[in-house]
Amino acid sequence: MWRVRRRQRAIGYVRAGADAGEERAAIAAACKVRGWTLVRVEEERAGGRKPARPGRTRALAAMRAGEAQALVVARLDLPAASAAEAAELVERARHEGWNLLALDLGLDLATPAGRRIAKAFTTVAGWERRLRSERARAALARSRAQGVRLGTRRRAPAETVAQIGKLRAQGKSLQAIADELNRFRYPTVRGGTKWRPSSVASVLKRVS
């Protein structure tokens, strides 16, 4: 999955600020211990967090292009601000065939221990997604219970609308139109066949 070579190339990634020098030094030391060539260090300037993180964009583009085989960070929270984003980053590394080394967590995708850490992020990210989904469903249920109408307004089939217009032009009452629609089982706005004067009036209002 991750092909590690003694002389592989690496790109570092740091956040601008008081700790940037220490992070650069830690990245350089980690590469030296492993015999890696540190190609360069991308730095995220102040204000470079989401949604625009040009340093991260450059680093990942370089990894995808094969300029280096390892992305090295002092802290994982810079390229991945959440467990979900960490899981996405790990999956990207796996798919594109490069290594991710996060010094603060001891995360090294080229080692069994590092892959276990990565799997933990994937598990937490899945839990986060399920929790958000459950919250969204609960909020939707509360809205429906309160009578809030959600989604795109449905419309009667064109054939039904045309028939309603034709019958109304003939001077028929709303009840008479509803009766005829029910007699010939014209589909309603919601796909049923039970028309009422109020539902006929609603269709007429939309097309008037």
Residue frames as a rotation matrix with the C-alpha (Angstrom) as fourth column:
MET 1
0.568 0.823 0.000 0.00
0.823 -0.568 0.000 0.00
0.000 0.000 -1.000 0.00
TRP 2
0.922 -0.370 -0.115 2.75
-0.361 -0.928 0.089 2.50
-0.140 -0.040 -0.989 0.95
ARG 3
0.675 -0.738 -0.001 6.10
0.623 0.571 -0.534 1.80
0.395 0.360 0.845 -0.68
VAL 4
0.913 -0.399 -0.087 8.83
-0.232 -0.682 0.693 3.12
-0.336 -0.613 -0.715 1.61
ARG 5
0.607 -0.787 0.112 12.31
0.558 0.322 -0.765 3.60
0.565 0.527 0.635 0.19
ARG 6
0.166 -0.640 -0.751 15.37
0.935 -0.139 0.325 4.64
-0.312 -0.756 0.575 2.13
ARG 7
-0.794 -0.585 -0.168 16.02
0.488 -0.777 0.397 7.59
-0.362 0.233 0.903 -0.16
GLN 8
-0.003 0.871 0.490 12.47
0.975 -0.107 0.196 8.71
0.223 0.479 -0.849 -0.70
ARG 9
-0.812 -0.222 0.540 11.57
0.233 -0.971 -0.049 12.38
0.535 0.086 0.840 -0.97
ALA 10
-0.167 0.739 -0.653 9.35
0.981 0.059 -0.184 14.25
-0.097 -0.671 -0.735 1.46
ILE 11
-0.376 0.163 0.912 7.46
0.177 -0.954 0.243 17.54
0.909 0.253 0.330 1.63
GLY 12
-0.741 0.094 -0.665 6.85
0.665 -0.030 -0.746 19.26
-0.090 -0.995 -0.040 4.95
TYR 13
-0.102 0.782 0.615 3.85
0.377 -0.542 0.751 21.34
0.921 0.308 -0.239 5.87
VAL 14
-0.623 -0.186 -0.760 3.72
0.782 -0.186 -0.595 23.91
-0.031 -0.965 0.261 8.70
ARG 15
0.581 0.802 0.136 1.60
0.777 -0.597 0.199 26.76
0.241 -0.010 -0.970 9.96
ALA 16
-0.198 -0.636 0.746 3.07
0.294 -0.764 -0.574 30.26
0.935 0.105 0.338 9.96
GLY 17
0.807 0.465 0.364 3.59
-0.174 -0.402 0.899 31.64
0.564 -0.789 -0.244 13.45
ALA 18
0.391 -0.678 0.623 5.76
-0.920 -0.296 0.257 31.42
0.010 -0.673 -0.739 16.52
ASP 19
0.335 -0.218 0.917 6.01
-0.343 0.878 0.334 27.64
-0.878 -0.426 0.219 16.34
ALA 20
0.949 0.109 -0.295 6.81
-0.313 0.226 -0.922 27.46
-0.034 0.968 0.249 12.63
GLY 21
0.143 -0.981 -0.131 10.57
-0.890 -0.070 -0.451 27.31
0.434 0.181 -0.883 13.24
GLU 22
-0.382 -0.242 0.892 10.24
-0.745 0.652 -0.142 24.48
-0.547 -0.719 -0.429 15.72
GLU 23
0.595 0.678 0.431 7.93
-0.238 0.661 -0.712 22.59
-0.768 0.321 0.555 13.39
ARG 24
0.769 -0.383 -0.512 10.36
-0.563 -0.026 -0.826 22.98
0.303 0.923 -0.235 10.50
ALA 25
-0.254 -0.933 0.256 13.21
-0.947 0.187 -0.260 21.71
0.195 -0.308 -0.931 12.66
ALA 26
-0.131 0.287 0.949 11.17
-0.537 0.784 -0.311 18.72
-0.833 -0.550 0.052 13.86
ILE 27
0.876 0.481 -0.021 10.22
-0.247 0.411 -0.877 17.83
-0.414 0.774 0.479 10.28
ALA 28
0.455 -0.791 -0.408 13.81
-0.747 -0.089 -0.659 18.12
0.485 0.605 -0.631 9.09
ALA 29
-0.411 -0.621 0.667 15.03
-0.891 0.427 -0.151 15.92
-0.191 -0.657 -0.730 11.96
ALA 30
0.274 0.615 0.739 12.39
-0.374 0.776 -0.507 13.27
-0.886 -0.138 0.442 11.27
CYS 31
0.944 0.051 -0.326 13.40
-0.329 0.198 -0.923 13.13
0.018 0.979 0.203 7.62
LYS 32
0.101 -0.993 -0.069 17.09
-0.906 -0.063 -0.419 12.94
0.412 0.105 -0.905 8.48
VAL 33
-0.252 -0.149 0.956 16.57
-0.741 0.665 -0.092 10.01
-0.622 -0.732 -0.278 10.86
ARG 34
0.507 0.587 0.631 14.73
-0.040 0.747 -0.664 8.13
-0.861 0.311 0.402 8.13
GLY 35
-0.514 -0.793 0.327 17.22
0.365 0.143 0.920 9.00
-0.776 0.592 0.216 5.41
TRP 36
0.370 0.743 0.558 14.61
0.883 -0.095 -0.459 10.97
-0.288 0.663 -0.691 3.47
THR 37
-0.781 -0.534 0.323 15.31
0.615 -0.745 0.258 13.99
0.103 0.401 0.910 1.28
LEU 38
0.031 0.776 -0.630 13.23
0.644 -0.498 -0.581 16.97
-0.764 -0.388 -0.515 2.40
VAL 39
-0.157 -0.045 0.986 12.33
0.960 -0.241 0.142 18.65
0.231 0.970 0.082 -0.89
ARG 40
-0.702 -0.006 0.712 10.76
-0.054 -0.997 -0.062 21.73
0.710 -0.082 0.700 0.71
VAL 41
-0.663 0.534 -0.525 8.36
0.691 0.165 -0.704 22.87
-0.289 -0.829 -0.478 3.42
GLU 42
-0.323 0.671 0.668 5.04
0.417 -0.532 0.736 24.44
0.849 0.516 -0.108 2.49
GLU 43
-0.902 -0.028 -0.432 3.90
0.411 -0.367 -0.835 27.08
-0.135 -0.930 0.342 4.95
GLU 44
0.019 0.973 0.228 0.28
0.886 -0.122 0.447 28.04
0.463 0.194 -0.865 5.64
ARG 45
-0.786 -0.336 0.519 0.09
0.168 -0.924 -0.344 31.76
0.595 -0.183 0.783 6.16
ALA 46
-0.821 0.525 -0.225 -2.17
0.114 -0.234 -0.965 33.48
-0.559 -0.818 0.132 8.69
GLY 47
-0.064 0.890 -0.451 -5.77
-0.728 -0.351 -0.590 33.19
-0.683 0.290 0.670 7.56
GLY 48
-0.526 -0.251 -0.812 -4.91
-0.811 0.437 0.390 30.06
0.257 0.864 -0.434 5.57
ARG 49
-0.755 0.354 0.552 -7.43
-0.068 0.795 -0.603 27.86
-0.652 -0.493 -0.576 7.33
LYS 50
-0.464 0.655 0.596 -10.65
0.876 0.440 0.199 26.71
-0.132 0.614 -0.778 5.71
PRO 51
0.807 0.396 0.438 -12.02
0.027 0.716 -0.697 27.35
-0.590 0.574 0.567 3.21
ALA 52
0.830 -0.545 -0.114 -8.80
-0.240 -0.165 -0.957 28.57
0.503 0.822 -0.268 1.56
ARG 53
0.632 -0.718 0.291 -5.61
-0.187 0.223 0.957 26.72
-0.752 -0.659 0.007 2.53
PRO 54
0.807 -0.284 -0.518 -3.24
-0.565 -0.114 -0.817 27.31
0.173 0.952 -0.253 -0.38
GLY 55
-0.230 -0.942 0.246 -0.29
-0.972 0.233 -0.017 25.71
-0.041 -0.243 -0.969 1.41
ARG 56
-0.174 0.276 0.945 -2.23
-0.281 0.906 -0.317 22.49
-0.944 -0.320 -0.080 1.86
THR 57
0.842 0.534 -0.080 -3.40
-0.188 0.151 -0.971 22.64
-0.506 0.832 0.227 -1.74
ARG 58
0.430 -0.765 -0.480 0.17
-0.860 -0.185 -0.475 22.98
0.275 0.617 -0.738 -3.00
ALA 59
-0.444 -0.638 0.629 1.44
-0.815 0.579 0.012 20.17
-0.372 -0.508 -0.777 -0.77
LEU 60
0.086 0.566 0.820 -1.27
-0.101 0.824 -0.558 17.74
-0.991 -0.035 0.128 -1.82
ALA 61
0.894 0.184 -0.408 -0.87
-0.397 -0.096 -0.913 18.64
-0.208 0.978 -0.013 -5.48
ALA 62
0.022 -0.974 -0.224 2.83
-0.982 0.020 -0.186 17.85
0.185 0.224 -0.957 -5.20
MET 63
-0.444 -0.129 0.887 2.07
-0.503 0.855 -0.128 14.50
-0.741 -0.503 -0.444 -3.59
ARG 64
0.554 0.754 0.352 -0.42
-0.061 0.459 -0.886 13.63
-0.830 0.469 0.300 -6.29
ALA 65
0.808 -0.284 -0.517 2.09
-0.583 -0.258 -0.770 14.58
0.085 0.923 -0.375 -8.99
GLY 66
0.855 -0.485 -0.185 4.71
0.487 0.872 -0.036 12.26
0.179 -0.059 0.982 -7.48
GLU 67
0.457 -0.705 0.542 7.10
-0.345 -0.703 -0.622 15.06
0.820 0.098 -0.564 -6.57
ALA 68
-0.554 -0.571 0.606 7.53
-0.799 0.162 -0.578 13.38
0.232 -0.805 -0.546 -3.19
GLN 69
-0.340 0.383 -0.859 6.50
0.029 0.917 0.397 10.14
0.940 0.110 -0.323 -1.53
ALA 70
-0.222 0.256 -0.941 5.79
0.953 0.263 -0.153 11.39
0.208 -0.930 -0.302 2.00
LEU 71
0.156 0.321 0.934 3.95
-0.025 -0.944 0.329 14.35
0.987 -0.074 -0.139 3.51
VAL 72
-0.339 -0.406 -0.849 5.40
0.828 0.299 -0.474 15.24
0.446 -0.864 0.235 6.92
VAL 73
0.238 0.466 0.852 3.63
-0.126 -0.855 0.503 17.44
0.963 -0.227 -0.145 9.47
ALA 74
-0.844 -0.509 0.170 4.48
-0.193 -0.007 -0.981 18.27
0.501 -0.861 -0.093 13.06
ARG 75
-0.690 0.698 0.192 0.78
-0.216 0.055 -0.975 18.33
-0.691 -0.714 0.113 13.95
LEU 76
-0.758 0.416 0.502 -2.01
0.645 0.595 0.479 16.51
-0.100 0.687 -0.720 12.17
ASP 77
0.112 0.906 -0.409 -4.57
0.728 -0.355 -0.587 19.23
-0.677 -0.232 -0.699 12.96
LEU 78
-0.380 -0.261 -0.887 -3.05
-0.327 -0.860 0.393 21.48
-0.865 0.439 0.242 10.29
PRO 79
-0.899 0.074 -0.432 -3.84
-0.417 0.160 0.895 19.38
0.135 0.984 -0.113 7.19
ALA 80
-0.381 0.793 -0.475 -6.81
0.371 0.602 0.707 17.70
0.847 0.093 -0.523 8.92
ALA 81
-0.678 0.121 0.725 -8.94
-0.538 -0.753 -0.378 19.83
0.500 -0.646 0.576 11.24
SER 82
0.208 0.783 0.586 -11.30
-0.959 0.282 -0.036 16.98
-0.194 -0.554 0.810 12.20
ALA 83
-0.293 -0.263 0.919 -11.42
-0.246 0.950 0.194 13.20
-0.924 -0.169 -0.343 12.41
ALA 84
0.668 0.610 0.427 -13.46
0.282 0.323 -0.903 13.15
-0.689 0.723 0.043 9.21
GLU 85
0.833 -0.404 -0.377 -10.86
-0.552 -0.557 -0.621 15.22
0.041 0.725 -0.687 7.39
ALA 86
-0.156 -0.906 0.394 -8.06
-0.856 0.322 0.403 13.04
-0.492 -0.275 -0.826 8.79
ALA 87
0.040 0.253 0.967 -9.84
0.134 0.957 -0.256 9.94
-0.990 0.140 0.004 7.46
GLU 88
0.943 0.331 0.017 -10.22
0.083 -0.187 -0.979 11.59
-0.321 0.925 -0.204 4.06
LEU 89
0.462 -0.852 -0.247 -6.52
-0.885 -0.460 -0.070 12.51
-0.054 0.251 -0.966 4.03
VAL 90
-0.287 -0.535 0.795 -5.51
-0.507 0.789 0.348 8.95
-0.813 -0.303 -0.497 4.91
GLU 91
0.421 0.534 0.733 -7.75
0.358 0.645 -0.675 7.57
-0.833 0.547 0.080 2.16
ARG 92
0.938 -0.121 -0.324 -6.24
-0.333 -0.569 -0.752 10.03
-0.094 0.814 -0.574 -0.30
ALA 93
0.015 -0.995 0.096 -2.73
-0.948 0.017 0.319 8.94
-0.319 -0.096 -0.943 0.65
ARG 94
-0.181 -0.020 0.983 -3.70
-0.078 0.997 0.007 5.29
-0.980 -0.075 -0.182 0.25
HIS 95
0.728 0.583 0.361 -5.33
0.313 0.186 -0.931 5.88
-0.610 0.791 -0.047 -3.13
GLU 96
0.904 -0.384 -0.188 -2.50
-0.397 -0.593 -0.701 8.01
0.158 0.708 -0.688 -4.52
GLY 97
0.739 -0.586 -0.333 0.26
0.504 0.809 -0.303 5.87
0.446 0.056 0.893 -3.01
TRP 98
-0.143 -0.825 0.547 2.10
-0.103 -0.538 -0.837 8.26
0.984 -0.176 -0.008 -0.69
ASN 99
-0.233 -0.078 -0.969 2.92
0.851 0.467 -0.242 8.21
0.471 -0.881 -0.043 3.01
LEU 100
0.439 0.364 0.822 1.64
-0.152 -0.871 0.467 10.52
0.886 -0.330 -0.327 5.75
LEU 101
-0.264 -0.592 -0.761 3.81
0.787 0.323 -0.525 11.18
0.557 -0.738 0.381 8.79
ALA 102
0.495 0.450 0.743 2.30
-0.145 -0.801 0.581 13.18
0.857 -0.395 -0.331 11.69
LEU 103
-0.452 -0.875 -0.175 4.89
0.039 0.176 -0.984 13.64
0.891 -0.452 -0.045 14.42
ASP 104
-0.477 0.274 0.835 2.52
-0.832 -0.448 -0.328 14.66
0.284 -0.851 0.442 17.24
LEU 105
0.514 0.782 0.352 0.57
-0.842 0.539 0.032 11.39
-0.165 -0.313 0.935 17.06
GLY 106
-0.437 -0.723 0.536 3.29
-0.490 0.691 0.532 9.04
-0.754 -0.030 -0.656 15.89
LEU 107
0.617 0.740 0.269 1.21
-0.081 0.399 -0.913 8.47
-0.783 0.542 0.306 12.78
ASP 108
-0.451 -0.732 -0.511 3.27
-0.742 -0.011 0.670 6.84
-0.496 0.681 -0.538 10.04
LEU 109
0.545 0.826 -0.148 1.23
-0.756 0.407 -0.513 5.05
-0.363 0.391 0.846 7.40
ALA 110
0.143 -0.573 -0.807 4.23
-0.684 0.532 -0.499 2.92
0.715 0.623 -0.316 6.48
THR 111
-0.881 -0.463 0.096 4.08
-0.369 0.548 -0.751 1.15
0.295 -0.697 -0.654 9.87
PRO 112
-0.420 0.745 -0.518 1.49
0.569 0.661 0.489 -1.20
0.707 -0.089 -0.702 11.38
ALA 113
-0.431 0.230 -0.873 1.13
0.817 -0.311 -0.486 1.07
-0.383 -0.922 -0.054 14.43
GLY 114
-0.864 0.068 -0.498 0.54
-0.198 -0.957 0.212 4.08
-0.462 0.282 0.841 12.19
ARG 115
-0.735 0.627 -0.259 -2.09
-0.166 0.205 0.965 2.26
0.658 0.752 -0.047 10.21
ARG 116
-0.356 0.615 -0.704 -3.90
0.889 0.455 -0.052 1.36
0.288 -0.644 -0.709 13.44
ILE 117
-0.597 0.104 -0.795 -4.00
0.361 -0.850 -0.383 5.04
-0.716 -0.516 0.470 14.35
ALA 118
-0.904 0.248 -0.348 -5.33
-0.427 -0.500 0.753 5.84
0.013 0.830 0.558 10.88
LYS 119
-0.580 0.718 -0.385 -8.03
0.394 0.661 0.638 3.19
0.713 0.218 -0.666 11.30
ALA 120
-0.443 0.400 -0.802 -9.09
0.835 -0.141 -0.531 4.85
-0.326 -0.905 -0.272 14.57
PHE 121
-0.771 0.143 -0.620 -9.64
-0.227 -0.972 0.058 8.12
-0.595 0.186 0.782 12.70
THR 122
-0.808 0.487 -0.332 -11.74
-0.262 0.207 0.942 6.31
0.527 0.849 -0.039 10.13
THR 123
-0.467 0.632 -0.619 -13.85
0.789 0.614 0.031 4.79
0.399 -0.474 -0.785 12.91
VAL 124
-0.485 0.245 -0.840 -14.37
0.539 -0.672 -0.507 8.14
-0.689 -0.698 0.194 14.64
ALA 125
-0.885 0.141 -0.443 -15.18
-0.402 -0.709 0.579 9.83
-0.233 0.691 0.685 11.34
GLY 126
-0.671 0.671 -0.314 -17.86
0.187 0.563 0.805 7.21
0.718 0.481 -0.503 10.67
TRP 127
-0.334 0.524 -0.784 -19.31
0.940 0.122 -0.319 7.81
-0.072 -0.843 -0.533 14.11
GLU 128
-0.694 0.035 -0.719 -19.34
0.088 -0.987 -0.134 11.58
-0.714 -0.156 0.682 13.48
ARG 129
-0.886 0.370 -0.278 -21.18
-0.369 -0.200 0.908 11.10
0.280 0.907 0.314 10.18
ARG 130
-0.459 0.746 -0.482 -23.78
0.611 0.659 0.438 8.83
0.645 -0.094 -0.759 11.81
LEU 131
-0.426 0.263 -0.866 -24.28
0.782 -0.374 -0.498 11.31
-0.454 -0.890 -0.047 14.63
ARG 132
-0.837 0.108 -0.537 -24.82
-0.281 -0.926 0.251 14.19
-0.470 0.361 0.805 12.19
SER 133
-0.772 0.568 -0.285 -27.25
-0.116 0.316 0.942 12.06
0.625 0.760 -0.178 10.19
GLU 134
-0.365 0.639 -0.677 -29.22
0.878 0.477 -0.024 11.14
0.308 -0.604 -0.735 13.31
ARG 135
-0.565 0.120 -0.816 -29.37
0.422 -0.808 -0.411 14.78
-0.709 -0.577 0.406 14.39
ALA 136
-0.905 0.221 -0.363 -30.59
-0.421 -0.580 0.698 15.81
-0.056 0.784 0.618 10.95
ARG 137
-0.586 0.721 -0.370 -33.31
0.290 0.613 0.735 13.16
0.757 0.323 -0.568 11.00
ALA 138
-0.363 0.431 -0.826 -34.38
0.921 0.029 -0.389 14.22
-0.144 -0.902 -0.408 14.49
ALA 139
-0.735 0.049 -0.676 -34.56
0.000 -0.997 -0.072 17.88
-0.678 -0.053 0.734 13.41
LEU 140
-0.857 0.436 -0.274 -36.60
-0.324 -0.042 0.945 16.90
0.401 0.899 0.177 10.35
ALA 141
-0.438 0.710 -0.551 -39.01
0.702 0.653 0.283 14.90
0.561 -0.263 -0.785 12.51
ARG 142
-0.467 0.238 -0.852 -39.44
0.676 -0.524 -0.518 17.85
-0.570 -0.818 0.083 14.89
SER 143
-0.877 0.103 -0.469 -40.13
-0.330 -0.840 0.432 20.18
-0.349 0.533 0.770 11.98
ARG 144
-0.708 0.640 -0.300 -42.74
-0.019 0.408 0.913 17.84
0.706 0.652 -0.277 10.56
ALA 145
-0.382 0.558 -0.737 -44.36
0.905 0.385 -0.177 17.44
0.185 -0.735 -0.652 13.98
GLN 146
-0.500 0.130 -0.856 -44.63
0.365 -0.865 -0.345 21.23
-0.785 -0.485 0.385 14.18
GLY 147
0.511 0.825 0.241 -46.35
0.515 -0.069 -0.854 21.34
-0.689 0.560 -0.460 10.82
VAL 148
0.014 -0.588 -0.809 -43.44
-0.523 -0.694 0.495 22.81
-0.852 0.416 -0.317 8.89
ARG 149
0.917 0.322 0.236 -43.72
0.048 0.497 -0.866 22.02
-0.396 0.806 0.440 5.18
LEU 150
0.029 -0.997 -0.075 -40.40
-0.368 -0.081 0.926 20.85
-0.929 0.000 -0.369 3.78
GLY 151
-0.408 -0.333 0.850 -39.03
0.559 0.645 0.521 20.03
-0.722 0.688 -0.077 0.37
THR 152
-0.988 -0.002 -0.156 -39.98
-0.127 -0.565 0.815 21.11
-0.090 0.825 0.558 -3.12
ARG 153
-0.214 0.977 -0.017 -43.64
-0.603 -0.145 -0.785 21.88
-0.769 -0.157 0.620 -3.70
ARG 154
-0.690 0.029 0.723 -45.26
0.406 0.843 0.353 19.08
-0.599 0.537 -0.593 -5.66
ARG 155
-0.525 0.506 -0.685 -47.31
-0.761 -0.639 0.111 19.71
-0.382 0.579 0.720 -8.77
ALA 156
0.354 0.735 0.579 -50.19
-0.198 0.664 -0.721 17.87
-0.914 0.141 0.381 -10.36
PRO 157
-0.402 -0.466 0.788 -49.43
0.626 0.488 0.608 16.01
-0.668 0.738 0.096 -13.60
ALA 158
-0.899 -0.026 -0.437 -49.77
-0.244 -0.799 0.550 18.16
-0.363 0.601 0.712 -16.71
GLU 159
-0.747 0.655 -0.109 -52.66
0.244 0.424 0.872 16.04
0.618 0.625 -0.477 -17.98
THR 160
-0.173 0.680 -0.712 -54.59
0.985 0.126 -0.118 16.61
0.009 -0.722 -0.692 -14.75
VAL 161
-0.531 -0.091 -0.842 -53.91
0.287 -0.955 -0.078 20.35
-0.797 -0.283 0.533 -14.79
ALA 162
-0.975 0.151 -0.164 -55.15
-0.207 -0.343 0.916 20.55
0.082 0.927 0.365 -18.37
GLN 163
-0.476 0.843 -0.251 -58.36
0.614 0.523 0.591 18.70
0.629 0.127 -0.767 -17.50
ILE 164
-0.199 0.368 -0.908 -59.02
0.871 -0.359 -0.336 20.95
-0.449 -0.858 -0.249 -14.52
GLY 165
-0.760 -0.159 -0.630 -58.56
-0.054 -0.951 0.304 24.02
-0.647 0.265 0.715 -16.70
LYS 166
-0.894 0.444 -0.067 -60.89
-0.001 0.147 0.989 22.61
0.448 0.884 -0.131 -19.34
LEU 167
-0.256 0.836 -0.486 -63.64
0.881 0.409 0.239 21.81
0.399 -0.367 -0.841 -16.83
ARG 168
-0.312 0.102 -0.945 -63.32
0.635 -0.717 -0.287 25.19
-0.707 -0.689 0.160 -15.16
ALA 169
-0.942 -0.068 -0.327 -63.61
-0.187 -0.706 0.683 26.90
-0.277 0.705 0.653 -18.53
GLN 170
-0.642 0.758 -0.111 -66.88
0.321 0.397 0.860 25.05
0.696 0.517 -0.499 -19.00
GLY 171
-0.219 0.542 0.812 -68.19
-0.618 -0.721 0.314 26.78
0.755 -0.433 0.492 -15.88
LYS 172
0.341 0.340 -0.876 -68.11
0.332 0.828 0.451 23.76
0.879 -0.445 0.170 -13.58
SER 173
0.785 -0.010 0.620 -67.87
-0.546 -0.484 0.684 24.30
0.293 -0.875 -0.385 -9.82
LEU 174
-0.265 -0.941 0.212 -64.92
-0.929 0.190 -0.318 23.15
0.259 -0.281 -0.924 -7.76
GLN 175
-0.169 0.274 0.947 -66.97
-0.584 0.746 -0.320 20.27
-0.794 -0.607 0.034 -6.37
ALA 176
0.850 0.526 -0.016 -68.10
-0.298 0.455 -0.839 19.18
-0.434 0.718 0.544 -9.83
ILE 177
0.415 -0.787 -0.456 -64.51
-0.739 0.000 -0.673 19.23
0.530 0.616 -0.582 -11.07
ALA 178
-0.456 -0.586 0.670 -63.36
-0.876 0.430 -0.220 17.20
-0.159 -0.687 -0.709 -8.08
ASP 179
0.276 0.660 0.698 -66.15
-0.443 0.732 -0.517 14.67
-0.853 -0.167 0.495 -8.67
GLU 180
0.931 0.096 -0.352 -65.19
-0.364 0.292 -0.884 14.20
0.018 0.952 0.307 -12.32
LEU 181
0.022 -0.994 -0.108 -61.50
-0.865 0.035 -0.500 13.88
0.501 0.104 -0.859 -11.51
ASN 182
-0.406 -0.116 0.907 -62.32
-0.744 0.617 -0.254 11.24
-0.530 -0.778 -0.337 -8.92
ARG 183
0.628 0.745 0.225 -64.63
-0.436 0.576 -0.692 9.43
-0.645 0.336 0.686 -11.34
PHE 184
0.913 -0.308 -0.268 -61.88
-0.160 0.333 -0.929 9.04
0.376 0.891 0.255 -13.91
ARG 185
0.806 -0.561 -0.189 -59.15
0.493 0.458 0.739 8.59
-0.328 -0.689 0.646 -11.28
TYR 186
0.608 -0.626 0.490 -56.93
0.052 -0.584 -0.810 11.47
0.793 0.518 -0.322 -12.31
PRO 187
0.039 -0.665 -0.746 -53.78
0.907 0.336 -0.253 11.46
0.419 -0.667 0.617 -10.14
THR 188
0.948 0.282 -0.147 -53.52
0.317 -0.800 0.510 14.12
0.026 -0.530 -0.848 -7.45
VAL 189
0.613 -0.748 0.255 -50.53
-0.656 -0.662 -0.363 16.28
0.440 0.055 -0.896 -6.57
ARG 190
-0.043 -0.627 0.778 -49.30
-0.927 0.315 0.204 13.55
-0.373 -0.712 -0.595 -4.20
GLY 191
-0.797 -0.356 -0.488 -50.01
-0.563 0.729 0.389 10.70
0.217 0.585 -0.781 -6.58
GLY 192
-0.714 0.616 0.334 -53.34
0.168 0.614 -0.771 9.62
-0.680 -0.494 -0.542 -5.11
THR 193
-0.789 0.502 0.355 -56.79
0.413 0.005 0.911 9.74
0.455 0.865 -0.211 -6.73
LYS 194
0.055 0.823 -0.566 -58.91
0.997 -0.073 -0.008 11.51
-0.048 -0.564 -0.825 -4.10
TRP 195
-0.712 -0.250 0.656 -59.69
0.407 -0.908 0.096 15.07
0.572 0.336 0.748 -5.19
ARG 196
-0.054 0.670 -0.741 -61.41
0.911 -0.272 -0.312 17.70
-0.410 -0.691 -0.595 -3.06
PRO 197
0.789 0.405 0.462 -62.66
0.569 -0.765 -0.302 21.18
0.231 0.501 -0.834 -3.98
SER 198
0.818 -0.516 -0.254 -59.78
-0.212 -0.681 0.701 22.69
-0.534 -0.520 -0.667 -1.98
SER 199
-0.090 -0.898 0.431 -57.17
0.305 0.387 0.870 20.72
-0.948 0.210 0.239 -3.91
VAL 200
0.198 0.242 0.950 -58.77
0.980 -0.037 -0.195 21.73
-0.012 0.970 -0.244 -7.22
ALA 201
0.978 0.203 0.040 -58.70
0.200 -0.978 0.055 25.36
0.050 -0.046 -0.998 -6.11
SER 202
0.452 -0.884 -0.122 -55.02
-0.055 -0.165 0.985 25.00
-0.890 -0.438 -0.123 -5.20
VAL 203
-0.226 -0.512 0.828 -54.15
0.792 0.399 0.463 23.79
-0.568 0.761 0.315 -8.70
LEU 204
0.492 0.508 0.707 -56.16
0.831 -0.517 -0.207 26.57
0.261 0.689 -0.676 -10.30
LYS 205
0.932 -0.167 -0.322 -54.40
0.027 -0.853 0.521 29.14
-0.362 -0.494 -0.790 -8.15
ARG 206
0.070 -0.992 0.109 -50.98
0.192 0.120 0.974 27.96
-0.979 -0.047 0.199 -9.29
VAL 207
-0.422 -0.229 0.877 -51.82
0.857 0.216 0.469 28.09
-0.296 0.949 0.105 -12.99
SER 208
0.648 0.748 0.148 -53.78
0.758 -0.613 -0.220 31.34
-0.074 0.255 -0.964 -12.91
